Amino acid sequence: MEKTIRVSFRRESICMGDDAGNGEWIMEMPEDASLKDLIHAVLYGGYGNEWPIPSTGEDTYWEIQSNVGTLAYLSGDKKRFCYPTFPLRTPLKDTGITSVFGAHPYKEDIIDFLPRIT
């Protein structure tokens, strides 16, 4: 039997009804998954996540938080990223991540990271 890593996921809703019926999604990632695989599942779905972070426009931002720190800041159009905690190729099993949350940060809260969002 293949070993997996279980990670719970929630995100902020972006409009009325967006989170209707939603709760916490449990993603089951393969044991050899990397942080890049987890970020991709948060952004686009997969591994049990049916409520990915939506595109919300170039002038908005998302923050992917976790139980071990912020994993990524990204533009709302999903084209510009910054990874302040771990390199993308970090094996997921080495991070201690058990839960992630997609949030809309205030621009003032991420101003120090904006130059690195490329």
N, CA, C and O atoms as a GROMACS GRO file, in nm:
protein
  472
    1MET      N    1   0.084  -0.118   0.000
    1MET     CA    2   0.000   0.000   0.000
    1MET      C    3   0.088   0.125   0.000
    1MET      O    4   0.182   0.136   0.079
    2GLU      N    5   0.058   0.218  -0.089
    2GLU     CA    6   0.137   0.341  -0.102
    2GLU      C    7   0.114   0.433   0.018
    2GLU      O    8   0.000   0.455   0.059
    3LYS      N    9   0.222   0.485   0.073
    3LYS     CA   10   0.212   0.578   0.185
    3LYS      C   11   0.174   0.716   0.133
    3LYS      O   12   0.215   0.758   0.025
    4THR      N   13   0.095   0.787   0.214
    4THR     CA   14   0.053   0.921   0.176
    4THR      C   15   0.073   1.019   0.291
    4THR      O   16   0.088   0.979   0.407
    5ILE      N   17   0.072   1.146   0.258
    5ILE     CA   18   0.078   1.254   0.356
    5ILE      C   19  -0.056   1.326   0.349
    5ILE      O   20  -0.099   1.370   0.242
    6ARG      N   21  -0.123   1.337   0.463
    6ARG     CA   22  -0.254   1.403   0.467
    6ARG      C   23  -0.237   1.549   0.509
    6ARG      O   24  -0.174   1.579   0.610
    7VAL      N   25  -0.294   1.639   0.429
    7VAL     CA   26  -0.288   1.781   0.458
    7VAL      C   27  -0.429   1.838   0.446
    7VAL      O   28  -0.495   1.819   0.344
    8SER      N   29  -0.475   1.907   0.549
    8SER     CA   30  -0.607   1.970   0.541
    8SER      C   31  -0.594   2.107   0.474
    8SER      O   32  -0.490   2.172   0.484
    9PHE      N   33  -0.700   2.149   0.406
    9PHE     CA   34  -0.697   2.275   0.331
    9PHE      C   35  -0.830   2.348   0.346
    9PHE      O   36  -0.937   2.288   0.335
   10ARG      N   37  -0.821   2.477   0.371
   10ARG     CA   38  -0.934   2.569   0.371
   10ARG      C   39  -0.889   2.697   0.302
   10ARG      O   40  -0.769   2.723   0.293
   11ARG      N   41  -0.982   2.776   0.253
   11ARG     CA   42  -0.947   2.908   0.200
   11ARG      C   43  -1.060   3.005   0.225
   11ARG      O   44  -1.174   2.966   0.248
   12GLU      N   45  -1.026   3.134   0.220
   12GLU     CA   46  -1.127   3.236   0.233
   12GLU      C   47  -1.216   3.234   0.110
   12GLU      O   48  -1.169   3.209  -0.001
   13SER      N   49  -1.344   3.261   0.129
   13SER     CA   50  -1.431   3.274   0.014
   13SER      C   51  -1.410   3.412  -0.046
   13SER      O   52  -1.364   3.503   0.022
   14ILE      N   53  -1.444   3.426  -0.174
   14ILE     CA   54  -1.422   3.555  -0.239
   14ILE      C   55  -1.552   3.624  -0.278
   14ILE      O   56  -1.550   3.741  -0.317
   15CYS      N   57  -1.663   3.555  -0.269
   15CYS     CA   58  -1.792   3.618  -0.298
   15CYS      C   59  -1.901   3.538  -0.226
   15CYS      O   60  -1.880   3.425  -0.183
   16MET      N   61  -2.017   3.601  -0.215
   16MET     CA   62  -2.127   3.536  -0.146
   16MET      C   63  -2.161   3.403  -0.215
   16MET      O   64  -2.177   3.398  -0.336
   17GLY      N   65  -2.172   3.299  -0.138
   17GLY     CA   66  -2.204   3.168  -0.192
   17GLY      C   67  -2.083   3.087  -0.234
   17GLY      O   68  -2.095   2.967  -0.260
   18ASP      N   69  -1.965   3.151  -0.241
   18ASP     CA   70  -1.844   3.081  -0.284
   18ASP      C   71  -1.813   2.963  -0.193
   18ASP      O   72  -1.765   2.859  -0.240
   19ASP      N   73  -1.841   2.978  -0.065
   19ASP     CA   74  -1.809   2.872   0.029
   19ASP      C   75  -1.932   2.793   0.074
   19ASP      O   76  -1.928   2.724   0.176
   20ALA      N   77  -2.039   2.803  -0.002
   20ALA     CA   78  -2.162   2.731   0.035
   20ALA      C   79  -2.135   2.580   0.040
   20ALA      O   80  -2.091   2.520  -0.058
   21GLY      N   81  -2.162   2.522   0.154
   21GLY     CA   82  -2.145   2.379   0.168
   21GLY      C   83  -2.000   2.334   0.185
   21GLY      O   84  -1.973   2.214   0.194
   22ASN      N   85  -1.908   2.429   0.188
   22ASN     CA   86  -1.768   2.390   0.199
   22ASN      C   87  -1.726   2.373   0.344
   22ASN      O   88  -1.779   2.437   0.435
   23GLY      N   89  -1.634   2.289   0.363
   23GLY     CA   90  -1.573   2.271   0.493
   23GLY      C   91  -1.423   2.264   0.474
   23GLY      O   92  -1.363   2.347   0.406
   24GLU      N   93  -1.366   2.165   0.532
   24GLU     CA   94  -1.223   2.144   0.521
   24GLU      C   95  -1.199   2.031   0.422
   24GLU      O   96  -1.260   1.924   0.433
   25TRP      N   97  -1.110   2.053   0.327
   25TRP     CA   98  -1.076   1.949   0.230
   25TRP      C   99  -0.952   1.878   0.279
   25TRP      O  100  -0.860   1.943   0.329
   26ILE      N  101  -0.948   1.748   0.266
   26ILE     CA  102  -0.831   1.671   0.304
   26ILE      C  103  -0.761   1.627   0.175
   26ILE      O  104  -0.819   1.556   0.093
   27MET      N  105  -0.638   1.670   0.161
   27MET     CA  106  -0.559   1.629   0.045
   27MET      C  107  -0.468   1.515   0.088
   27MET      O  108  -0.404   1.522   0.192
   28GLU      N  109  -0.463   1.411   0.008
   28GLU     CA  110  -0.373   1.300   0.032
   28GLU      C  111  -0.266   1.303  -0.076
   28GLU      O  112  -0.290   1.268  -0.191
   29MET      N  113  -0.147   1.346  -0.035
   29MET     CA  114  -0.034   1.362  -0.126
   29MET      C  115   0.053   1.238  -0.118
   29MET      O  116   0.065   1.177  -0.011
   30PRO      N  117   0.116   1.198  -0.229
   30PRO     CA  118   0.208   1.085  -0.224
   30PRO      C  119   0.326   1.116  -0.132
   30PRO      O  120   0.363   1.232  -0.114
   31GLU      N  121   0.384   1.014  -0.074
   31GLU     CA  122   0.494   1.034   0.020
   31GLU      C  123   0.613   1.107  -0.043
   31GLU      O  124   0.687   1.175   0.028
   32ASP      N  125   0.631   1.094  -0.174
   32ASP     CA  126   0.743   1.161  -0.241
   32ASP      C  127   0.707   1.300  -0.295
   32ASP      O  128   0.783   1.357  -0.373
   33ALA      N  129   0.592   1.354  -0.254
   33ALA     CA  130   0.549   1.487  -0.301
   33ALA      C  131   0.642   1.595  -0.248
   33ALA      O  132   0.702   1.582  -0.141
   34SER      N  133   0.653   1.702  -0.324
   34SER     CA  134   0.733   1.818  -0.284
   34SER      C  135   0.639   1.933  -0.247
   34SER      O  136   0.518   1.926  -0.269
   35LEU      N  137   0.696   2.038  -0.191
   35LEU     CA  138   0.618   2.157  -0.162
   35LEU      C  139   0.554   2.210  -0.292
   35LEU      O  140   0.442   2.260  -0.289
   36LYS      N  141   0.625   2.199  -0.402
   36LYS     CA  142   0.571   2.242  -0.532
   36LYS      C  143   0.441   2.168  -0.564
   36LYS      O  144   0.346   2.228  -0.614
   37ASP      N  145   0.436   2.039  -0.536
   37ASP     CA  146   0.315   1.960  -0.561
   37ASP      C  147   0.199   2.009  -0.474
   37ASP      O  148   0.085   2.019  -0.520
   38LEU      N  149   0.229   2.040  -0.348
   38LEU     CA  150   0.126   2.091  -0.258
   38LEU      C  151   0.074   2.226  -0.305
   38LEU      O  152  -0.047   2.247  -0.310
   39ILE      N  153   0.164   2.318  -0.340
   39ILE     CA  154   0.123   2.451  -0.387
   39ILE      C  155   0.037   2.437  -0.512
   39ILE      O  156  -0.064   2.506  -0.525
   40HIS      N  157   0.075   2.349  -0.602
   40HIS     CA  158  -0.004   2.328  -0.725
   40HIS      C  159  -0.146   2.280  -0.691
   40HIS      O  160  -0.243   2.326  -0.750
   41ALA      N  161  -0.157   2.188  -0.595
   41ALA     CA  162  -0.289   2.136  -0.555
   41ALA      C  163  -0.373   2.247  -0.490
   41ALA      O  164  -0.495   2.252  -0.511
   42VAL      N  165  -0.311   2.334  -0.414
   42VAL     CA  166  -0.383   2.446  -0.352
   42VAL      C  167  -0.433   2.542  -0.460
   42VAL      O  168  -0.545   2.593  -0.452
   43LEU      N  169  -0.350   2.568  -0.560
   43LEU     CA  170  -0.386   2.665  -0.665
   43LEU      C  171  -0.483   2.611  -0.768
   43LEU      O  172  -0.568   2.685  -0.818
   44TYR      N  173  -0.471   2.483  -0.801
   44TYR     CA  174  -0.548   2.430  -0.914
   44TYR      C  175  -0.637   2.310  -0.880
   44TYR      O  176  -0.711   2.263  -0.966
   45GLY      N  177  -0.630   2.261  -0.757
   45GLY     CA  178  -0.709   2.145  -0.719
   45GLY      C  179  -0.632   2.016  -0.738
   45GLY      O  180  -0.522   2.015  -0.793
   46GLY      N  181  -0.692   1.910  -0.693
   46GLY     CA  182  -0.629   1.778  -0.704
   46GLY      C  183  -0.596   1.720  -0.569
   46GLY      O  184  -0.597   1.791  -0.469
   47TYR      N  185  -0.568   1.593  -0.565
   47TYR     CA  186  -0.534   1.519  -0.443
   47TYR      C  187  -0.645   1.532  -0.338
   47TYR      O  188  -0.617   1.524  -0.218
   48GLY      N  189  -0.768   1.550  -0.382
   48GLY     CA  190  -0.879   1.563  -0.289
   48GLY      C  191  -0.925   1.706  -0.267
   48GLY      O  192  -1.028   1.728  -0.202
   49ASN      N  193  -0.853   1.804  -0.319
   49ASN     CA  194  -0.892   1.944  -0.304
   49ASN      C  195  -0.983   1.983  -0.421
   49ASN      O  196  -0.939   1.988  -0.536
   50GLU      N  197  -1.108   2.009  -0.392
   50GLU     CA  198  -1.204   2.048  -0.495
   50GLU      C  199  -1.240   2.196  -0.483
   50GLU      O  200  -1.336   2.241  -0.546
   51TRP      N  201  -1.164   2.272  -0.405
   51TRP     CA  202  -1.195   2.413  -0.381
   51TRP      C  203  -1.067   2.496  -0.391
   51TRP      O  204  -1.029   2.561  -0.294
   52PRO      N  205  -0.999   2.493  -0.507
   52PRO     CA  206  -0.871   2.560  -0.520
   52PRO      C  207  -0.883   2.712  -0.511
   52PRO      O  208  -0.992   2.769  -0.520
   53ILE      N  209  -0.769   2.776  -0.494
   53ILE     CA  210  -0.764   2.922  -0.493
   53ILE      C  211  -0.798   2.972  -0.633
   53ILE      O  212  -0.734   2.931  -0.730
   54PRO      N  213  -0.896   3.060  -0.645
   54PRO     CA  214  -0.936   3.110  -0.776
   54PRO      C  215  -0.847   3.225  -0.823
   54PRO      O  216  -0.782   3.291  -0.742
   55SER      N  217  -0.846   3.249  -0.952
   55SER     CA  218  -0.782   3.370  -1.004
   55SER      C  219  -0.871   3.487  -0.968
   55SER      O  220  -0.993   3.481  -0.987
   56THR      N  221  -0.811   3.593  -0.915
   56THR     CA  222  -0.891   3.707  -0.871
   56THR      C  223  -0.842   3.840  -0.927
   56THR      O  224  -0.890   3.944  -0.884
   57GLY      N  225  -0.748   3.839  -1.019
   57GLY     CA  226  -0.701   3.962  -1.080
   57GLY      C  227  -0.560   3.997  -1.039
   57GLY      O  228  -0.513   3.960  -0.932
   58GLU      N  229  -0.493   4.069  -1.127
   58GLU     CA  230  -0.352   4.102  -1.110
   58GLU      C  231  -0.324   4.188  -0.988
   58GLU      O  232  -0.217   4.176  -0.928
   59ASP      N  233  -0.417   4.274  -0.950
   59ASP     CA  234  -0.393   4.368  -0.840
   59ASP      C  235  -0.434   4.315  -0.703
   59ASP      O  236  -0.435   4.390  -0.606
   60THR      N  237  -0.468   4.189  -0.696
   60THR     CA  238  -0.501   4.128  -0.567
   60THR      C  239  -0.392   4.027  -0.532
   60THR      O  240  -0.309   3.992  -0.616
   61TYR      N  241  -0.393   3.981  -0.409
   61TYR     CA  242  -0.290   3.889  -0.364
   61TYR      C  243  -0.350   3.777  -0.281
   61TYR      O  244  -0.456   3.794  -0.220
   62TRP      N  245  -0.283   3.665  -0.279
   62TRP     CA  246  -0.316   3.553  -0.192
   62TRP      C  247  -0.194   3.520  -0.108
   62TRP      O  248  -0.081   3.543  -0.149
   63GLU      N  249  -0.219   3.467   0.009
   63GLU     CA  250  -0.114   3.416   0.095
   63GLU      C  251  -0.151   3.272   0.128
   63GLU      O  252  -0.263   3.244   0.171
   64ILE      N  253  -0.058   3.180   0.108
   64ILE     CA  254  -0.081   3.042   0.147
   64ILE      C  255  -0.010   3.021   0.279
   64ILE      O  256   0.113   3.012   0.285
   65GLN      N  257  -0.089   3.012   0.384
   65GLN     CA  258  -0.038   2.995   0.519
   65GLN      C  259  -0.039   2.847   0.554
   65GLN      O  260  -0.114   2.768   0.494
   66SER      N  261   0.042   2.809   0.650
   66SER     CA  262   0.042   2.671   0.696
   66SER      C  263   0.067   2.668   0.846
   66SER      O  264   0.093   2.771   0.908
   67ASN      N  265   0.058   2.551   0.903
   67ASN     CA  266   0.086   2.536   1.046
   67ASN      C  267   0.234   2.560   1.078
   67ASN      O  268   0.269   2.572   1.195
   68VAL      N  269   0.321   2.569   0.977
   68VAL     CA  270   0.463   2.595   1.001
   68VAL      C  271   0.510   2.729   0.946
   68VAL      O  272   0.630   2.758   0.947
   69GLY      N  273   0.420   2.811   0.898
   69GLY     CA  274   0.455   2.943   0.846
   69GLY      C  275   0.396   2.968   0.709
   69GLY      O  276   0.328   2.882   0.653
   70THR      N  277   0.422   3.086   0.656
   70THR     CA  278   0.372   3.123   0.524
   70THR      C  279   0.450   3.049   0.417
   70THR      O  280   0.573   3.054   0.414
   71LEU      N  281   0.378   2.980   0.329
   71LEU     CA  282   0.443   2.903   0.223
   71LEU      C  283   0.461   2.983   0.096
   71LEU      O  284   0.559   2.963   0.024
   72ALA      N  285   0.368   3.075   0.068
   72ALA     CA  286   0.378   3.151  -0.057
   72ALA      C  287   0.292   3.277  -0.049
   72ALA      O  288   0.189   3.281   0.017
   73TYR      N  289   0.340   3.378  -0.120
   73TYR     CA  290   0.259   3.495  -0.152
   73TYR      C  291   0.247   3.493  -0.303
   73TYR      O  292   0.344   3.464  -0.372
   74LEU      N  293   0.129   3.522  -0.355
   74LEU     CA  294   0.113   3.522  -0.499
   74LEU      C  295   0.013   3.626  -0.543
   74LEU      O  296  -0.077   3.665  -0.469
   75SER      N  297   0.032   3.671  -0.666
   75SER     CA  298  -0.063   3.765  -0.723
   75SER      C  299  -0.193   3.691  -0.752
   75SER      O  300  -0.192   3.570  -0.774
   76GLY      N  301  -0.304   3.763  -0.751
   76GLY     CA  302  -0.434   3.702  -0.772
   76GLY      C  303  -0.450   3.634  -0.905
   76GLY      O  304  -0.534   3.545  -0.920
   77ASP      N  305  -0.370   3.676  -1.005
   77ASP     CA  306  -0.378   3.611  -1.136
   77ASP      C  307  -0.289   3.486  -1.144
   77ASP      O  308  -0.279   3.424  -1.249
   78LYS      N  309  -0.225   3.451  -1.032
   78LYS     CA  310  -0.140   3.331  -1.019
   78LYS      C  311  -0.017   3.334  -1.110
   78LYS      O  312   0.033   3.229  -1.150
   79LYS      N  313   0.032   3.454  -1.142
   79LYS     CA  314   0.147   3.463  -1.232
   79LYS      C  315   0.275   3.506  -1.161
   79LYS      O  316   0.384   3.488  -1.215
   80ARG      N  317   0.264   3.564  -1.041
   80ARG     CA  318   0.382   3.611  -0.968
   80ARG      C  319   0.380   3.551  -0.829
   80ARG      O  320   0.278   3.552  -0.761
   81PHE      N  321   0.496   3.497  -0.786
   81PHE     CA  322   0.505   3.421  -0.661
   81PHE      C  323   0.626   3.463  -0.578
   81PHE      O  324   0.722   3.520  -0.631
   82CYS      N  325   0.621   3.435  -0.450
   82CYS     CA  326   0.734   3.447  -0.358
   82CYS      C  327   0.718   3.336  -0.256
   82CYS      O  328   0.608   3.316  -0.203
   83TYR      N  329   0.825   3.263  -0.226
   83TYR     CA  330   0.821   3.151  -0.132
   83TYR      C  331   0.914   3.182  -0.014
   83TYR      O  332   1.033   3.154  -0.022
   84PRO      N  333   0.861   3.239   0.095
   84PRO     CA  334   0.948   3.286   0.204
   84PRO      C  335   0.998   3.179   0.301
   84PRO      O  336   1.093   3.206   0.375
   85THR      N  337   0.938   3.061   0.306
   85THR     CA  338   0.972   2.965   0.411
   85THR      C  339   1.058   2.848   0.362
   85THR      O  340   1.160   2.817   0.424
   86PHE      N  341   1.020   2.784   0.253
   86PHE     CA  342   1.091   2.667   0.201
   86PHE      C  343   1.112   2.681   0.051
   86PHE      O  344   1.029   2.742  -0.017
   87PRO      N  345   1.221   2.625  -0.002
   87PRO     CA  346   1.234   2.614  -0.148
   87PRO      C  347   1.126   2.519  -0.202
   87PRO      O  348   1.084   2.427  -0.131
   88LEU      N  349   1.083   2.540  -0.324
   88LEU     CA  350   0.977   2.458  -0.383
   88LEU      C  351   1.008   2.310  -0.390
   88LEU      O  352   0.917   2.228  -0.381
   89ARG      N  353   1.132   2.275  -0.405
   89ARG     CA  354   1.168   2.133  -0.420
   89ARG      C  355   1.181   2.060  -0.286
   89ARG      O  356   1.216   1.942  -0.283
   90THR      N  357   1.152   2.129  -0.175
   90THR     CA  358   1.160   2.065  -0.044
   90THR      C  359   1.062   1.949  -0.037
   90THR      O  360   0.944   1.967  -0.068
   91PRO      N  361   1.107   1.830   0.003
   91PRO     CA  362   1.013   1.718   0.019
   91PRO      C  363   0.907   1.754   0.124
   91PRO      O  364   0.940   1.800   0.233
   92LEU      N  365   0.784   1.734   0.090
   92LEU     CA  366   0.672   1.767   0.179
   92LEU      C  367   0.686   1.698   0.314
   92LEU      O  368   0.654   1.756   0.418
   93LYS      N  369   0.733   1.574   0.314
   93LYS     CA  370   0.746   1.498   0.439
   93LYS      C  371   0.848   1.560   0.534
   93LYS      O  372   0.846   1.530   0.654
   94ASP      N  373   0.938   1.646   0.483
   94ASP     CA  374   1.039   1.711   0.567
   94ASP      C  375   0.995   1.846   0.623
   94ASP      O  376   1.070   1.908   0.698
   95THR      N  377   0.876   1.892   0.587
   95THR     CA  378   0.833   2.026   0.628
   95THR      C  379   0.753   2.029   0.758
   95THR      O  380   0.754   2.130   0.828
   96GLY      N  381   0.684   1.921   0.790
   96GLY     CA  382   0.596   1.921   0.907
   96GLY      C  383   0.460   1.984   0.879
   96GLY      O  384   0.383   2.009   0.972
   97ILE      N  385   0.430   2.010   0.754
   97ILE     CA  386   0.302   2.072   0.717
   97ILE      C  387   0.188   1.972   0.734
   97ILE      O  388   0.194   1.860   0.681
   98THR      N  389   0.086   2.013   0.808
   98THR     CA  390  -0.034   1.930   0.823
   98THR      C  391  -0.159   2.004   0.781
   98THR      O  392  -0.263   1.942   0.758
   99SER      N  393  -0.151   2.137   0.771
   99SER     CA  394  -0.269   2.214   0.728
   99SER      C  395  -0.225   2.340   0.654
   99SER      O  396  -0.121   2.399   0.685
  100VAL      N  397  -0.306   2.380   0.556
  100VAL     CA  398  -0.281   2.502   0.480
  100VAL      C  399  -0.410   2.582   0.469
  100VAL      O  400  -0.520   2.527   0.477
  101PHE      N  401  -0.393   2.712   0.451
  101PHE     CA  402  -0.507   2.803   0.444
  101PHE      C  403  -0.476   2.910   0.341
  101PHE      O  404  -0.370   2.972   0.346
  102GLY      N  405  -0.567   2.932   0.250
  102GLY     CA  406  -0.553   3.038   0.150
  102GLY      C  407  -0.624   3.162   0.199
  102GLY      O  408  -0.745   3.160   0.223
  103ALA      N  409  -0.550   3.272   0.213
  103ALA     CA  410  -0.606   3.395   0.268
  103ALA      C  411  -0.574   3.513   0.177
  103ALA      O  412  -0.475   3.512   0.104
  104HIS      N  413  -0.659   3.614   0.184
  104HIS     CA  414  -0.634   3.740   0.116
  104HIS      C  415  -0.565   3.834   0.214
  104HIS      O  416  -0.631   3.888   0.303
  105PRO      N  417  -0.434   3.856   0.202
  105PRO     CA  418  -0.367   3.948   0.294
  105PRO      C  419  -0.393   4.092   0.252
  105PRO      O  420  -0.422   4.121   0.136
  106TYR      N  421  -0.382   4.181   0.347
  106TYR     CA  422  -0.382   4.323   0.314
  106TYR      C  423  -0.247   4.355   0.251
  106TYR      O  424  -0.144   4.302   0.294
  107LYS      N  425  -0.248   4.440   0.150
  107LYS     CA  426  -0.124   4.476   0.082
  107LYS      C  427  -0.020   4.526   0.182
  107LYS      O  428   0.099   4.498   0.168
  108GLU      N  429  -0.064   4.600   0.282
  108GLU     CA  430   0.028   4.654   0.382
  108GLU      C  431   0.098   4.543   0.460
  108GLU      O  432   0.211   4.562   0.506
  109ASP      N  433   0.033   4.428   0.474
  109ASP     CA  434   0.091   4.317   0.549
  109ASP      C  435   0.199   4.242   0.471
  109ASP      O  436   0.280   4.172   0.530
  110ILE      N  437   0.200   4.256   0.340
  110ILE     CA  438   0.300   4.183   0.260
  110ILE      C  439   0.391   4.278   0.182
  110ILE      O  440   0.463   4.236   0.093
  111ILE      N  441   0.388   4.405   0.216
  111ILE     CA  442   0.464   4.505   0.141
  111ILE      C  443   0.613   4.470   0.132
  111ILE      O  444   0.676   4.496   0.030
  112ASP      N  445   0.669   4.411   0.238
  112ASP     CA  446   0.811   4.376   0.235
  112ASP      C  447   0.841   4.263   0.137
  112ASP      O  448   0.956   4.248   0.094
  113PHE      N  449   0.741   4.183   0.102
  113PHE     CA  450   0.762   4.071   0.010
  113PHE      C  451   0.731   4.108  -0.135
  113PHE      O  452   0.772   4.036  -0.226
  114LEU      N  453   0.659   4.216  -0.156
  114LEU     CA  454   0.615   4.250  -0.292
  114LEU      C  455   0.729   4.260  -0.394
  114LEU      O  456   0.712   4.214  -0.507
  115PRO      N  457   0.845   4.319  -0.359
  115PRO     CA  458   0.952   4.322  -0.460
  115PRO      C  459   0.998   4.184  -0.503
  115PRO      O  460   1.051   4.167  -0.613
  116ARG      N  461   0.980   4.083  -0.415
  116ARG     CA  462   1.024   3.947  -0.448
  116ARG      C  463   0.916   3.867  -0.520
  116ARG      O  464   0.944   3.757  -0.567
  117ILE      N  465   0.796   3.919  -0.531
  117ILE     CA  466   0.691   3.848  -0.605
  117ILE      C  467   0.714   3.875  -0.752
  117ILE      O  468   0.681   3.981  -0.803
  118THR      N  469   0.772   3.776  -0.819
  118THR     CA  470   0.808   3.794  -0.959
  118THR      C  471   0.740   3.692  -1.047
  118THR      O  472   0.760   3.693  -1.168
   0.00000   0.00000   0.00000
